[in-house]
Amino acid sequence: MRRPHLLPFLLFLAVCVPAQEAKKPMVAVLPFTSRVLDTSAIEGLVSAMGSELINTGAFRVMERSQMEQILKEQGFQQSGACDGQQCAVEVGKLLSVDQIVLGTIAKVGSTYTLTARLVSVQTGEVLKSVTRNSRADADAILTDILPQVAGVLGGIEKNSSIVSTPAITKAESLTTFTVKSHSSARAPADTSGIPWSATIGFEILTDRRDGQEYRVVRIGSKIWTAQNLNYRSDNSWCYANDPAACTTYGRLYDHEAAKTACPSGWHLPTDEEWNAMTDEIGGMAGAGSTLKSSGGWNISGGGEDIYGFRILPAGGSGSGNFKHLGYHAFFWSSTLSSKDKSWYWNFSRDASAYRGTEDLAKAFSVRCVQN
């Protein structure tokens, strides 16, 4: 049997589809990556995401059945979920779409986290990245989180997980910062060889005092630097006085230097802010596993780096002696416990985070929080 000629049908579509509708980017939603949901649940969420994206009015969305048929005809073979930008671009070109949506669903304690990225097929750039959390059951992903995420990707809801560039005043112009969005393919360099989390969208903070760049991430209601500060100031040191250690681990600061080391618009976190952050990810008992880098720790001490916080075992210093590189990460808080001691946070080889007090003359790492 001869197949009906498609040209009249295509001409009919070209006439009937409004010009404004045709200008909307065509998007394909790829299967989400998740270790906490089964395949049928993921398929349902992907279908729902497509519907929510259409409802934003910003996209045209390719049907799942059409996607599968095209990929089958093209002989595309992919084992597991396609969760990287390179894979997404490859699939997008086969599908002849403009953009691809990638998603990851994780669970820490009782909190579900959905991270979605909108990737340009033409450039491979992450156009938008959004993360939403819910402490309800898995149904809340469908009823609450998905509509919010789709709204951000479609530009009808503000993304609280993306850092906007702050206005720069004249008074701040010498010491202020800029924050720009980048794809996961371009993370600030170091010499650790430890990969960044591939599932977390991120921004980059540029410290205008010395031009150094730091990856930043949102956890809960706060935006944190995801690398140790490496701004050279008085009373700060590289581990063992080796400049290469500063490139990988940042500098170690005594408490007085740590209090003023962060760039304008950022500050040394309080003990309360450290507490609140670990509460957001399920508590101190699992914070080490959740926040530590996947490698670089001696005796299998690495973590899952779920939020892209990437704690490395930078060690510390006291009385001129450097200790614990590869085994511990120590971070100052700004909160004094007495006139000559301050609270600090310690991440070691196990899954927990610990807090304690230490002399102000000790030298520890610094993470900064946006004001």
N, C-alpha and C positions, 0 to 999 in steps of 0.2 A: 504494500500500500504506500502511495506517495504521501510524504509529509506535507501538510498545508504550508504554503509560502508565508514566511514570517514578516515580510516587508510591510504589507498593509497594516498588520497588527502593531508593528513598531511605530509606523507613522501615526497611527491613531493615538498611541501612548504619548508621543512627542507633542501632539496637539493638545491633548487633554490634561497633561500634567502642567500645572501653573508654573510660570517661570521662577517665581519665588521658591517654590517647593524644590525645583530642580537644582537650585543653587545651594541647598542644604547639603552638607557633607554626608556621604554614604558611610555608615559605620557597621562594622561587624563585631559582635561580642564573642570573645573566645571563652571556652570553659574555664571556670575559676579553679585556682589551685587551693586545695584544702586537705588537711589530714584529720579534720574533725567532723566532716560531713560525708555522707555516702554519695555515690554517683547520681542517684535519682534526685536527691535534694539539690545537688549542684546544678543539674540540668534544669530543675524548676526555677532556681534563682537566676540562671542565665537567661531563661525565657522571660522572667519577670523584669530583669534589667533592660532587655530590649524594649518591652512595653513602656517602662518608665522613661527611657530615653526618647521614645517617640512622643510621649506626653509632654516633654519639655518644649517641643516645637522647634528644637534646634538641629535635629538630625533626621535623616532617613536611615532605617535599620534593615540590614539584610536578614531575611528569614533563615532560621537554622537549617531547615531542610535544603534550601538553596545552597547554603554554604557547604554542607556536607556533600551534596551532589557534585559541586564544582571541584572540591578538593579530591574527591574520589576519581573524577574524570582526569584530573591533572596528575594523578598518581602520587599525591602528597602523603608521605608517611611520617607520622609524629607519635613517638611513644610518650604517653603521659600528657599532662597539660602543657600548653605552649605558654610559658610564663616569663619569657625573656623578650626584650625589644627586638633582637635580631630575628628570632623566630616569628614574632608578630609582624614585622615588616615583610618577611618572606611570605607568610600567609596572606597578608593584605594585598600584596602584588598579584598573587594567584587569584584572589577574589575580585580584583580591580575595584577595591574600595578606597576611600580617602583616609579613613582613620580606623584604628583598632582599639577595643577596650579590653584591658587585662584586669583580672581581679584575683585577690588572695584573701582567704578567710582563715583566721587563726583563733585560738582560744587560750587564754591565760587565766587560770583560776576559774572564776565564774563569768569572765568578760569575753565576749565575742568581738573580734576586730575585723572589719572589712576594709581593705585597701584596694582602690581602683585607679588605674592609670589610662589616660587617653593618649594614644601614640599616633603620630603622623606617619603614614606609610611612605610618603615621599622623602622625608628627612630622617626618620627614626627618632625624632625628638619627642620627649614626653611633654605634651601640651598642657595637661593638667594632671594633678595627683591629689587624691582625697582619701582620708582615713576617717572612719566613724567607729565608735565603740558602743557596746550595749551590754549591760549586766543582766538583762532579761534572758529568757530562754531563746533557743535558736529561731523560733517563729518571729522574733523581733527583727531579725535580719531582713525578712521578707516584708514585714508590715511597717517598720520604722526606718531601718538603715538604708535599704535600697532606694526608696524615694528621695532621701536626702542626698545620697551619693549621686544619683542621676541628675538631681537638680543642680548640684555643683558642676558636674561635667557639662551640663547644658547651659550654664551661665545664669540660672534663675535663682540660685541660692548662694550666699557667700560661703566660701570654703574656710572654715576655722582652722583647718590643718595646713593651710598654705600661708607662708609669711609674706606679708605685703611690704613693699619698700617704704620705709619711714621717710617723712619729709625731713630734709636736712636744713637746719637753721644756720645762720652765719656764725653764731657762737660755737657751734659744734663742728664747723667745717674742717678743722685740723685733726680731730680725733674721732669722728663719727664713722659710720659703717654703711655699707650697702648690702642688700640681700637680693640675690637673683636666683631664678629657677633654672635647674639643669636636669638633664636626663641622668639615669643611673650609670650611663657609660662614662660620665665625666665627674668623677669624685676627686676631691683634693688629694694630691699625691702624698705618699709617705714611703718609707723603705721597709715596711713590715712584711709585705707580700701577702697580707691577710685580705681576702676579698671583702668588699662591702656587701651588705645585704642587698640582693637583687630585687626584692619584692617591695622595697620601701621607696616611695618618692621623696625627694628632698630638695632643700634650698642650700645656697652657699652664702655664707657671711664673709665679706671682705673687710678686713680691719685696715682702715686707711692710714693708721699710724705707721705700718710697715708693709702693707700690701699682702699680708698672708691671708689665706683662705681657709675657712672651716665649714664643714658640713653641719647643718642644723636640722633638728627634728622636733616635732610636737609630740609630747606625751601628756595626756590629760589636758589641762588648761594652760600649760606652760610650754615655751619654746626654748630648747636647750641646745648648746653646742654639742656636736657628736664627736668632737675631737678635743684632746687636751690643749689648753692654751699654750702658745709658743711665743708670746710677746716677751722680748728681752727687757728686763727691768732690774733695778738694784735688788739684791737679795733673792735672786733666782738663778738656777743652775741647770745644766744638762746632767743627766745621770753619769756619774764617774767622770764628769767634766769632758765628756765626749760629745762633740757637736752632732755626730750622727744620731745619738740617742735623742736629741731634741727634735730631729726631723721625724722620727718614728713616734716618740712618746710625748712630745711637748716638754716644757720646762717644769722644774720643781720649784715651788715658791714657799718662803716662810709666810706666816699668817699675815703679817703686816703688808707684805708685798701683794699677797693674794687678794686682799680687800680692795685694792685699787688697780689690779691688773686687767680686768675686763674692759673692752672698749666702751665708749660712750653709748648709752642706751641699753647696756647689759650690766649685770652685777653678779658677784659671787653669791651662790644660792645660800639661803638660810637653812638651818637644820630642819625647820618646818617644811620648806620646799622639797628637800630631799625625802622627808617622810611622806609628803603628799604624793610625790612622784612614784615611790615604790608602792604606796597603797593603790594607785591607779592600775598597776600592772599585776596586782594580786598579793602584795605584801612582801616583807623582807625575806621570808623563807625561800622564795623562788626568784628573787630579784637578780641574784647573781647569774643564774642560768639564762634569764630573759635578756639581760643587758650586756653580758660579756661578749667579746668577739669570739668568732668560731675557732680561731687558732691563735698561736703565739704564746699559749700558756704551757708551763712545764707540768708534766705528770697529768696529762689529759684534763686540764682545768678549764677548757674552753666552754663557751655558752652557745645559745641559739641566736643571739643578736636579733630578736624578733622586731624590735623597734628601730634598728639601725643606730643604736646608741654606741655600740662598738667599744666597750671598755677593754683596754689593753693593760697588761701587768707592768706598769711603769715603775714600780718600786717607790722608794722614798729616801730621805736623807735626814740624819740627825747628828749633830756635833761633827760635821764634816765627813761622816761615814755614809756611804751609799749601800743600801740593802734591798733585798727582796725583788729585784728585777726578774720578771718571768713568773713570779708567785703571787704578788699582791698589787692591787691598785688602791691608792689612798687619795681621797678627795677632801679638801677643806670645805667646811661650811663657814658662814660669816658669824655664826652664833657662839658667843663665849659661854663656857661653862663655869668659869671663874676669871679672876683678873689676869691670870697668866696661862689659861688653857682654853681651847676651843673644841667644839664638837667636830668630828671628822667621820667620813664614811669609808669603809674598807670592803673591797671585793677580793676574795681569794680563790682557792682552787675548788671549793664546793659550790653548791647551788644558791647559797644564802648571801645576803648583804649584812654587814655589821656596822654599828656605829659605836663610837667611843670618844674619849677626850684625850687631848695630847698637848704638849707644850707648844707655845706659839713659835718657838724657834725652829721646830721641825720643818722640813721641806716636803710638801705634797703637791699633787697635781691639782689643776684648776679646770672646772667646767663653768661656763657662764650661762645665765638665764636672762632672757629678754625682759626688760622693764615692763 
